[in-house]
Amino acid sequence: MGLLDSFKAKLSPAKDKVSGLAQQHGDKIQHGLDKAAKVVDEKTKGKYSGRIHSGTGKAKDAMDRLAHKNGTQGPDGGTTPPASPPPAS
């Protein structure tokens, strides 16, 4: 087992925990991102509004991907549950 494989194996439980927290507190996290973006935008007097909006959107997308890691990305950008195996005959 290589160093990278060992690192991934040790990181897996942490990723699962973060995913669970993102699922439980997703609304609070997104509200916090919006609030922080608003404060920063006010402090910079709107000079970086586009960049702040872009960064906030990317952070929200990343949080959504973490929260829905068991689903797959659908064609409309939403998540769909993983496909179930075909029934045994």
Stockholm file with secondary structure:
# STOCKHOLM 1.0

chainA/1-89         MGLLDSFKAKLSPAKDKVSGLAQQHGDKIQHGLDKAAKVVDEKTKGKYSGRIHSGTGKAKDAMDRLAHKNGTQGPDGGTTPPASPPPAS
#=GR chainA/1-89 SS CCHHHHHHHHHHHHHHHHHHHHHHHHHHHHHHHHHHHHHHHHHTTTTTHHHHHHHHHHHHHHHHHHHTTTSEECTTSCEECCCCCCCCC
#=GC SS_cons        CCHHHHHHHHHHHHHHHHHHHHHHHHHHHHHHHHHHHHHHHHHTTTTTHHHHHHHHHHHHHHHHHHHTTTSEECTTSCEECCCCCCCCC
//
